């Protein structure tokens, strides 16, 4: 027998952390296969927003920290 849980993550900036939603289940008793499908809307699936990597310390020195984001 084989069971599979298929989760499709969907970007939604308005939902955090989100909740999985059951979609449907496919069962093939003859082959012993059961696939269960879920959809998960969450902001965690979205591409992160760009971040400003330029900082200035109290002495007015400017630093480019973009190399740390890779």
PDB file of N, CA, C and O in Angstrom:
ATOM      1  N   UNK A   1       0.842  -1.185   0.000  1.00  0.00           N
ATOM      2  CA  UNK A   1       0.000   0.000   0.000  1.00  0.00           C
ATOM      3  C   UNK A   1       0.886   1.247   0.000  1.00  0.00           C
ATOM      4  O   UNK A   1       2.038   1.209   0.431  1.00  0.00           O
ATOM      5  N   UNK A   2       0.326   2.341  -0.488  1.00  0.00           N
ATOM      6  CA  UNK A   2       1.056   3.604  -0.530  1.00  0.00           C
ATOM      7  C   UNK A   2       0.097   4.747  -0.230  1.00  0.00           C
ATOM      8  O   UNK A   2      -0.952   4.880  -0.859  1.00  0.00           O
ATOM      9  N   UNK A   3       0.475   5.559   0.733  1.00  0.00           N
ATOM     10  CA  UNK A   3      -0.286   6.758   1.067  1.00  0.00           C
ATOM     11  C   UNK A   3       0.556   7.969   0.710  1.00  0.00           C
ATOM     12  O   UNK A   3       1.766   7.976   0.940  1.00  0.00           O
ATOM     13  N   UNK A   4      -0.073   8.991   0.152  1.00  0.00           N
ATOM     14  CA  UNK A   4       0.629  10.234  -0.167  1.00  0.00           C
ATOM     15  C   UNK A   4      -0.226  11.412   0.286  1.00  0.00           C
ATOM     16  O   UNK A   4      -1.449  11.413   0.144  1.00  0.00           O
ATOM     17  N   UNK A   5       0.445  12.396   0.825  1.00  0.00           N
ATOM     18  CA  UNK A   5      -0.204  13.634   1.216  1.00  0.00           C
ATOM     19  C   UNK A   5       0.393  14.734   0.352  1.00  0.00           C
ATOM     20  O   UNK A   5       1.579  15.043   0.459  1.00  0.00           O
ATOM     21  N   UNK A   6      -0.425  15.315  -0.494  1.00  0.00           N
ATOM     22  CA  UNK A   6       0.020  16.339  -1.433  1.00  0.00           C
ATOM     23  C   UNK A   6      -0.491  17.683  -0.928  1.00  0.00           C
ATOM     24  O   UNK A   6      -1.697  17.891  -0.788  1.00  0.00           O
ATOM     25  N   UNK A   7       0.450  18.600  -0.655  1.00  0.00           N
ATOM     26  CA  UNK A   7       0.096  19.909  -0.116  1.00  0.00           C
ATOM     27  C   UNK A   7       0.532  20.969  -1.121  1.00  0.00           C
ATOM     28  O   UNK A   7       1.712  21.065  -1.460  1.00  0.00           O
ATOM     29  N   UNK A   8      -0.413  21.752  -1.587  1.00  0.00           N
ATOM     30  CA  UNK A   8      -0.112  22.849  -2.515  1.00  0.00           C
ATOM     31  C   UNK A   8      -0.104  24.150  -1.713  1.00  0.00           C
ATOM     32  O   UNK A   8      -1.119  24.551  -1.144  1.00  0.00           O
ATOM     33  N   UNK A   9       1.069  24.806  -1.680  1.00  0.00           N
ATOM     34  CA  UNK A   9       1.205  26.073  -0.964  1.00  0.00           C
ATOM     35  C   UNK A   9       0.877  27.217  -1.917  1.00  0.00           C
ATOM     36  O   UNK A   9       1.394  27.281  -3.032  1.00  0.00           O
ATOM     37  N   UNK A  10       0.009  28.119  -1.459  1.00  0.00           N
ATOM     38  CA  UNK A  10      -0.459  29.237  -2.269  1.00  0.00           C
ATOM     39  C   UNK A  10      -0.106  30.538  -1.552  1.00  0.00           C
ATOM     40  O   UNK A  10      -0.408  30.703  -0.370  1.00  0.00           O
ATOM     41  N   UNK A  11       0.535  31.462  -2.274  1.00  0.00           N
ATOM     42  CA  UNK A  11       0.888  32.761  -1.705  1.00  0.00           C
ATOM     43  C   UNK A  11      -0.366  33.599  -1.487  1.00  0.00           C
ATOM     44  O   UNK A  11      -1.162  33.804  -2.403  1.00  0.00           O
ATOM     45  N   UNK A  12      -0.525  34.079  -0.253  1.00  0.00           N
ATOM     46  CA  UNK A  12      -1.578  35.041   0.075  1.00  0.00           C
ATOM     47  C   UNK A  12      -1.022  35.943   1.171  1.00  0.00           C
ATOM     48  O   UNK A  12      -0.936  35.536   2.329  1.00  0.00           O
ATOM     49  N   UNK A  13      -0.642  37.176   0.804  1.00  0.00           N
ATOM     50  CA  UNK A  13      -0.030  38.111   1.751  1.00  0.00           C
ATOM     51  C   UNK A  13      -0.923  38.457   2.935  1.00  0.00           C
ATOM     52  O   UNK A  13      -0.433  38.949   3.951  1.00  0.00           O
ATOM     53  N   UNK A  14      -2.218  38.210   2.820  1.00  0.00           N
ATOM     54  CA  UNK A  14      -3.153  38.580   3.882  1.00  0.00           C
ATOM     55  C   UNK A  14      -3.371  37.472   4.903  1.00  0.00           C
ATOM     56  O   UNK A  14      -4.111  37.672   5.866  1.00  0.00           O
ATOM     57  N   UNK A  15      -2.749  36.309   4.724  1.00  0.00           N
ATOM     58  CA  UNK A  15      -2.985  35.179   5.619  1.00  0.00           C
ATOM     59  C   UNK A  15      -1.672  34.752   6.275  1.00  0.00           C
ATOM     60  O   UNK A  15      -0.727  34.362   5.589  1.00  0.00           O
ATOM     61  N   UNK A  16      -1.617  34.829   7.622  1.00  0.00           N
ATOM     62  CA  UNK A  16      -0.442  34.380   8.356  1.00  0.00           C
ATOM     63  C   UNK A  16      -0.886  33.832   9.694  1.00  0.00           C
ATOM     64  O   UNK A  16      -1.662  34.515  10.363  1.00  0.00           O
ATOM     65  N   UNK A  17      -0.473  32.678  10.138  1.00  0.00           N
ATOM     66  CA  UNK A  17       0.378  31.761   9.402  1.00  0.00           C
ATOM     67  C   UNK A  17      -0.373  30.939   8.367  1.00  0.00           C
ATOM     68  O   UNK A  17       0.238  30.381   7.456  1.00  0.00           O
ATOM     69  N   UNK A  18      -1.694  30.860   8.499  1.00  0.00           N
ATOM     70  CA  UNK A  18      -2.479  30.087   7.534  1.00  0.00           C
ATOM     71  C   UNK A  18      -2.914  28.757   8.119  1.00  0.00           C
ATOM     72  O   UNK A  18      -2.415  28.321   9.156  1.00  0.00           O
ATOM     73  N   UNK A  19      -3.854  28.122   7.434  1.00  0.00           N
ATOM     74  CA  UNK A  19      -4.387  26.844   7.868  1.00  0.00           C
ATOM     75  C   UNK A  19      -4.574  25.950   6.651  1.00  0.00           C
ATOM     76  O   UNK A  19      -5.129  26.389   5.643  1.00  0.00           O
ATOM     77  N   UNK A  20      -4.119  24.701   6.728  1.00  0.00           N
ATOM     78  CA  UNK A  20      -4.333  23.816   5.580  1.00  0.00           C
ATOM     79  C   UNK A  20      -5.825  23.530   5.397  1.00  0.00           C
ATOM     80  O   UNK A  20      -6.579  23.424   6.364  1.00  0.00           O
ATOM     81  N   UNK A  21      -6.227  23.410   4.134  1.00  0.00           N
ATOM     82  CA  UNK A  21      -7.626  23.109   3.811  1.00  0.00           C
ATOM     83  C   UNK A  21      -7.664  21.792   3.042  1.00  0.00           C
ATOM     84  O   UNK A  21      -6.990  21.642   2.023  1.00  0.00           O
ATOM     85  N   UNK A  22      -8.447  20.850   3.531  1.00  0.00           N
ATOM     86  CA  UNK A  22      -8.611  19.570   2.848  1.00  0.00           C
ATOM     87  C   UNK A  22      -9.336  19.795   1.534  1.00  0.00           C
ATOM     88  O   UNK A  22     -10.361  20.476   1.500  1.00  0.00           O
ATOM     89  N   UNK A  23      -8.811  19.227   0.439  1.00  0.00           N
ATOM     90  CA  UNK A  23      -9.452  19.345  -0.872  1.00  0.00           C
ATOM     91  C   UNK A  23     -10.204  18.083  -1.240  1.00  0.00           C
ATOM     92  O   UNK A  23     -11.421  18.116  -1.419  1.00  0.00           O
ATOM     93  N   UNK A  24      -9.490  16.964  -1.355  1.00  0.00           N
ATOM     94  CA  UNK A  24     -10.144  15.701  -1.666  1.00  0.00           C
ATOM     95  C   UNK A  24      -9.173  14.542  -1.445  1.00  0.00           C
ATOM     96  O   UNK A  24      -7.982  14.733  -1.197  1.00  0.00           O
ATOM     97  N   UNK A  25      -9.730  13.336  -1.545  1.00  0.00           N
ATOM     98  CA  UNK A  25      -8.927  12.125  -1.369  1.00  0.00           C
ATOM     99  C   UNK A  25      -9.251  11.154  -2.494  1.00  0.00           C
ATOM    100  O   UNK A  25     -10.416  10.902  -2.798  1.00  0.00           O
ATOM    101  N   UNK A  26      -8.195  10.610  -3.110  1.00  0.00           N
ATOM    102  CA  UNK A  26      -8.347   9.589  -4.146  1.00  0.00           C
ATOM    103  C   UNK A  26      -7.945   8.246  -3.556  1.00  0.00           C
ATOM    104  O   UNK A  26      -6.857   8.104  -2.998  1.00  0.00           O
ATOM    105  N   UNK A  27      -8.826   7.263  -3.682  1.00  0.00           N
ATOM    106  CA  UNK A  27      -8.546   5.936  -3.143  1.00  0.00           C
ATOM    107  C   UNK A  27      -8.696   4.910  -4.257  1.00  0.00           C
ATOM    108  O   UNK A  27      -9.704   4.865  -4.961  1.00  0.00           O
ATOM    109  N   UNK A  28      -7.663   4.092  -4.392  1.00  0.00           N
ATOM    110  CA  UNK A  28      -7.696   2.963  -5.320  1.00  0.00           C
ATOM    111  C   UNK A  28      -7.450   1.706  -4.488  1.00  0.00           C
ATOM    112  O   UNK A  28      -6.305   1.320  -4.251  1.00  0.00           O
ATOM    113  N   UNK A  29      -8.540   1.075  -4.050  1.00  0.00           N
ATOM    114  CA  UNK A  29      -8.431  -0.095  -3.178  1.00  0.00           C
ATOM    115  C   UNK A  29      -7.713  -1.246  -3.851  1.00  0.00           C
ATOM    116  O   UNK A  29      -6.987  -1.997  -3.200  1.00  0.00           O
ATOM    117  N   UNK A  30      -7.911  -1.388  -5.152  1.00  0.00           N
ATOM    118  CA  UNK A  30      -7.275  -2.485  -5.879  1.00  0.00           C
ATOM    119  C   UNK A  30      -5.765  -2.412  -5.846  1.00  0.00           C
ATOM    120  O   UNK A  30      -5.097  -3.440  -5.732  1.00  0.00           O
ATOM    121  N   UNK A  31      -5.213  -1.211  -5.946  1.00  0.00           N
ATOM    122  CA  UNK A  31      -3.766  -1.035  -5.921  1.00  0.00           C
ATOM    123  C   UNK A  31      -3.255  -0.608  -4.551  1.00  0.00           C
ATOM    124  O   UNK A  31      -2.047  -0.481  -4.351  1.00  0.00           O
ATOM    125  N   UNK A  32      -4.158  -0.388  -3.616  1.00  0.00           N
ATOM    126  CA  UNK A  32      -3.755   0.007  -2.273  1.00  0.00           C
ATOM    127  C   UNK A  32      -3.162   1.393  -2.207  1.00  0.00           C
ATOM    128  O   UNK A  32      -2.246   1.642  -1.424  1.00  0.00           O
ATOM    129  N   UNK A  33      -3.678   2.307  -3.028  1.00  0.00           N
ATOM    130  CA  UNK A  33      -3.146   3.669  -3.087  1.00  0.00           C
ATOM    131  C   UNK A  33      -4.182   4.638  -2.529  1.00  0.00           C
ATOM    132  O   UNK A  33      -5.367   4.573  -2.858  1.00  0.00           O
ATOM    133  N   UNK A  34      -3.699   5.542  -1.672  1.00  0.00           N
ATOM    134  CA  UNK A  34      -4.570   6.585  -1.141  1.00  0.00           C
ATOM    135  C   UNK A  34      -3.803   7.906  -1.190  1.00  0.00           C
ATOM    136  O   UNK A  34      -2.782   8.060  -0.520  1.00  0.00           O
ATOM    137  N   UNK A  35      -4.296   8.857  -1.982  1.00  0.00           N
ATOM    138  CA  UNK A  35      -3.701  10.191  -2.092  1.00  0.00           C
ATOM    139  C   UNK A  35      -4.651  11.199  -1.458  1.00  0.00           C
ATOM    140  O   UNK A  35      -5.840  11.236  -1.777  1.00  0.00           O
ATOM    141  N   UNK A  36      -4.114  12.010  -0.562  1.00  0.00           N
ATOM    142  CA  UNK A  36      -4.902  13.025   0.120  1.00  0.00           C
ATOM    143  C   UNK A  36      -4.337  14.389  -0.247  1.00  0.00           C
ATOM    144  O   UNK A  36      -3.135  14.622  -0.125  1.00  0.00           O
ATOM    145  N   UNK A  37      -5.206  15.291  -0.697  1.00  0.00           N
ATOM    146  CA  UNK A  37      -4.792  16.590  -1.217  1.00  0.00           C
ATOM    147  C   UNK A  37      -5.239  17.720  -0.290  1.00  0.00           C
ATOM    148  O   UNK A  37      -6.381  17.766   0.167  1.00  0.00           O
ATOM    149  N   UNK A  38      -4.292  18.631  -0.028  1.00  0.00           N
ATOM    150  CA  UNK A  38      -4.548  19.814   0.785  1.00  0.00           C
ATOM    151  C   UNK A  38      -4.071  21.053   0.037  1.00  0.00           C
ATOM    152  O   UNK A  38      -3.219  20.981  -0.848  1.00  0.00           O
ATOM    153  N   UNK A  39      -4.647  22.195   0.418  1.00  0.00           N
ATOM    154  CA  UNK A  39      -4.178  23.485  -0.070  1.00  0.00           C
ATOM    155  C   UNK A  39      -3.890  24.341   1.159  1.00  0.00           C
ATOM    156  O   UNK A  39      -4.665  24.350   2.116  1.00  0.00           O
ATOM    157  N   UNK A  40      -2.774  25.056   1.123  1.00  0.00           N
ATOM    158  CA  UNK A  40      -2.343  25.851   2.273  1.00  0.00           C
ATOM    159  C   UNK A  40      -2.051  27.270   1.802  1.00  0.00           C
ATOM    160  O   UNK A  40      -1.008  27.529   1.203  1.00  0.00           O
ATOM    161  N   UNK A  41      -2.989  28.201   2.077  1.00  0.00           N
ATOM    162  CA  UNK A  41      -2.773  29.609   1.748  1.00  0.00           C
ATOM    163  C   UNK A  41      -2.037  30.264   2.908  1.00  0.00           C
ATOM    164  O   UNK A  41      -2.468  30.174   4.058  1.00  0.00           O
ATOM    165  N   UNK A  42      -0.920  30.927   2.599  1.00  0.00           N
ATOM    166  CA  UNK A  42      -0.130  31.569   3.638  1.00  0.00           C
ATOM    167  C   UNK A  42       0.800  32.613   3.036  1.00  0.00           C
ATOM    168  O   UNK A  42       1.229  32.497   1.888  1.00  0.00           O
ATOM    169  N   UNK A  43       1.102  33.629   3.828  1.00  0.00           N
ATOM    170  CA  UNK A  43       2.077  34.634   3.413  1.00  0.00           C
ATOM    171  C   UNK A  43       3.481  34.032   3.370  1.00  0.00           C
ATOM    172  O   UNK A  43       4.366  34.569   2.704  1.00  0.00           O
ATOM    173  N   UNK A  44       3.687  32.929   4.073  1.00  0.00           N
ATOM    174  CA  UNK A  44       5.002  32.283   4.103  1.00  0.00           C
ATOM    175  C   UNK A  44       5.386  31.686   2.757  1.00  0.00           C
ATOM    176  O   UNK A  44       6.556  31.377   2.530  1.00  0.00           O
ATOM    177  N   UNK A  45       4.422  31.519   1.863  1.00  0.00           N
ATOM    178  CA  UNK A  45       4.714  30.968   0.535  1.00  0.00           C
ATOM    179  C   UNK A  45       5.042  32.065  -0.477  1.00  0.00           C
ATOM    180  O   UNK A  45       5.358  31.771  -1.630  1.00  0.00           O
ATOM    181  N   UNK A  46       4.970  33.311  -0.057  1.00  0.00           N
ATOM    182  CA  UNK A  46       5.220  34.441  -0.962  1.00  0.00           C
ATOM    183  C   UNK A  46       6.715  34.759  -1.038  1.00  0.00           C
ATOM    184  O   UNK A  46       7.476  34.467  -0.116  1.00  0.00           O
ATOM    185  N   UNK A  47       7.111  35.362  -2.154  1.00  0.00           N
ATOM    186  CA  UNK A  47       8.491  35.813  -2.314  1.00  0.00           C
ATOM    187  C   UNK A  47       8.728  36.948  -1.322  1.00  0.00           C
ATOM    188  O   UNK A  47       7.921  37.875  -1.251  1.00  0.00           O
ATOM    189  N   UNK A  48       9.811  36.898  -0.558  1.00  0.00           N
ATOM    190  CA  UNK A  48      10.059  37.956   0.428  1.00  0.00           C
ATOM    191  C   UNK A  48      10.219  39.330  -0.227  1.00  0.00           C
ATOM    192  O   UNK A  48      10.701  39.446  -1.354  1.00  0.00           O
ATOM    193  N   UNK A  49       9.811  40.348   0.492  1.00  0.00           N
ATOM    194  CA  UNK A  49       9.976  41.724   0.017  1.00  0.00           C
ATOM    195  C   UNK A  49      11.450  42.102   0.059  1.00  0.00           C
ATOM    196  O   UNK A  49      12.198  41.596   0.895  1.00  0.00           O
ATOM    197  N   UNK A  50      11.872  42.988  -0.840  1.00  0.00           N
ATOM    198  CA  UNK A  50      13.266  43.430  -0.804  1.00  0.00           C
ATOM    199  C   UNK A  50      13.580  44.152   0.510  1.00  0.00           C
ATOM    200  O   UNK A  50      12.719  44.804   1.101  1.00  0.00           O
ATOM    201  N   UNK A  51      14.819  44.021   0.944  1.00  0.00           N
ATOM    202  CA  UNK A  51      15.255  44.629   2.198  1.00  0.00           C
ATOM    203  C   UNK A  51      16.386  45.608   1.898  1.00  0.00           C
ATOM    204  O   UNK A  51      17.287  45.302   1.117  1.00  0.00           O
ATOM    205  N   UNK A  52      16.337  46.788   2.523  1.00  0.00           N
ATOM    206  CA  UNK A  52      17.407  47.762   2.362  1.00  0.00           C
ATOM    207  C   UNK A  52      18.599  47.305   3.188  1.00  0.00           C
ATOM    208  O   UNK A  52      18.507  47.188   4.410  1.00  0.00           O
ATOM    209  N   UNK A  53      19.702  47.051   2.530  1.00  0.00           N
ATOM    210  CA  UNK A  53      20.894  46.538   3.195  1.00  0.00           C
ATOM    211  C   UNK A  53      21.930  47.625   3.450  1.00  0.00           C
ATOM    212  O   UNK A  53      23.089  47.321   3.730  1.00  0.00           O
ATOM    213  N   UNK A  54      21.529  48.878   3.357  1.00  0.00           N
ATOM    214  CA  UNK A  54      22.425  49.996   3.657  1.00  0.00           C
ATOM    215  C   UNK A  54      22.137  50.460   5.085  1.00  0.00           C
ATOM    216  O   UNK A  54      20.991  50.748   5.428  1.00  0.00           O
ATOM    217  N   UNK A  55      23.178  50.532   5.914  1.00  0.00           N
ATOM    218  CA  UNK A  55      22.994  50.989   7.291  1.00  0.00           C
ATOM    219  C   UNK A  55      24.019  52.073   7.601  1.00  0.00           C
ATOM    220  O   UNK A  55      25.082  52.149   6.984  1.00  0.00           O
ATOM    221  N   UNK A  56      23.673  52.898   8.562  1.00  0.00           N
ATOM    222  CA  UNK A  56      24.558  53.973   9.001  1.00  0.00           C
ATOM    223  C   UNK A  56      24.713  53.873  10.510  1.00  0.00           C
ATOM    224  O   UNK A  56      23.722  53.756  11.231  1.00  0.00           O
ATOM    225  N   UNK A  57      25.957  53.918  10.994  1.00  0.00           N
ATOM    226  CA  UNK A  57      26.172  53.859  12.440  1.00  0.00           C
ATOM    227  C   UNK A  57      26.086  55.261  13.040  1.00  0.00           C
ATOM    228  O   UNK A  57      25.864  56.239  12.326  1.00  0.00           O
ATOM    229  N   UNK A  58      26.263  55.348  14.357  1.00  0.00           N
ATOM    230  CA  UNK A  58      26.118  56.628  15.062  1.00  0.00           C
ATOM    231  C   UNK A  58      27.161  57.659  14.631  1.00  0.00           C
ATOM    232  O   UNK A  58      26.935  58.862  14.764  1.00  0.00           O
ATOM    233  N   UNK A  59      28.307  57.193  14.113  1.00  0.00           N
ATOM    234  CA  UNK A  59      29.361  58.108  13.670  1.00  0.00           C
ATOM    235  C   UNK A  59      29.147  58.587  12.241  1.00  0.00           C
ATOM    236  O   UNK A  59      29.943  59.375  11.728  1.00  0.00           O
ATOM    237  N   UNK A  60      28.073  58.117  11.586  1.00  0.00           N
ATOM    238  CA  UNK A  60      27.784  58.522  10.220  1.00  0.00           C
ATOM    239  C   UNK A  60      28.435  57.662   9.156  1.00  0.00           C
ATOM    240  O   UNK A  60      28.330  57.964   7.967  1.00  0.00           O
ATOM    241  N   UNK A  61      29.111  56.585   9.567  1.00  0.00           N
ATOM    242  CA  UNK A  61      29.704  55.656   8.599  1.00  0.00           C
ATOM    243  C   UNK A  61      28.610  54.822   7.950  1.00  0.00           C
ATOM    244  O   UNK A  61      27.716  54.318   8.630  1.00  0.00           O
ATOM    245  N   UNK A  62      28.684  54.679   6.626  1.00  0.00           N
ATOM    246  CA  UNK A  62      27.680  53.892   5.898  1.00  0.00           C
ATOM    247  C   UNK A  62      28.264  52.538   5.526  1.00  0.00           C
ATOM    248  O   UNK A  62      29.427  52.421   5.141  1.00  0.00           O
ATOM    249  N   UNK A  63      27.418  51.517   5.651  1.00  0.00           N
ATOM    250  CA  UNK A  63      27.847  50.154   5.358  1.00  0.00           C
ATOM    251  C   UNK A  63      26.848  49.497   4.405  1.00  0.00           C
ATOM    252  O   UNK A  63      25.636  49.676   4.532  1.00  0.00           O
ATOM    253  N   UNK A  64      27.376  48.741   3.460  1.00  0.00           N
ATOM    254  CA  UNK A  64      26.540  47.970   2.546  1.00  0.00           C
ATOM    255  C   UNK A  64      26.605  46.521   2.993  1.00  0.00           C
ATOM    256  O   UNK A  64      27.641  45.869   2.858  1.00  0.00           O
ATOM    257  N   UNK A  65      25.497  46.016   3.524  1.00  0.00           N
ATOM    258  CA  UNK A  65      25.433  44.657   4.040  1.00  0.00           C
ATOM    259  C   UNK A  65      24.762  43.694   3.062  1.00  0.00           C
ATOM    260  O   UNK A  65      24.397  42.582   3.443  1.00  0.00           O
ATOM    261  N   UNK A  66      24.597  44.114   1.800  1.00  0.00           N
ATOM    262  CA  UNK A  66      23.881  43.277   0.823  1.00  0.00           C
ATOM    263  C   UNK A  66      24.568  41.932   0.606  1.00  0.00           C
ATOM    264  O   UNK A  66      23.906  40.960   0.243  1.00  0.00           O
ATOM    265  N   UNK A  67      25.889  41.856   0.821  1.00  0.00           N
ATOM    266  CA  UNK A  67      26.599  40.589   0.672  1.00  0.00           C
ATOM    267  C   UNK A  67      26.160  39.537   1.675  1.00  0.00           C
ATOM    268  O   UNK A  67      26.384  38.347   1.454  1.00  0.00           O
ATOM    269  N   UNK A  68      25.544  39.948   2.763  1.00  0.00           N
ATOM    270  CA  UNK A  68      25.071  39.006   3.791  1.00  0.00           C
ATOM    271  C   UNK A  68      23.722  38.385   3.439  1.00  0.00           C
ATOM    272  O   UNK A  68      23.310  37.405   4.060  1.00  0.00           O
ATOM    273  N   UNK A  69      23.037  38.944   2.454  1.00  0.00           N
ATOM    274  CA  UNK A  69      21.702  38.456   2.121  1.00  0.00           C
ATOM    275  C   UNK A  69      21.698  37.300   1.145  1.00  0.00           C
ATOM    276  O   UNK A  69      20.644  36.715   0.897  1.00  0.00           O
ATOM    277  N   UNK A  70      22.831  36.957   0.592  1.00  0.00           N
ATOM    278  CA  UNK A  70      22.901  35.886  -0.401  1.00  0.00           C
ATOM    279  C   UNK A  70      22.920  34.525   0.238  1.00  0.00           C
ATOM    280  O   UNK A  70      22.977  33.514  -0.464  1.00  0.00           O
TER     281      UNK A  70
END
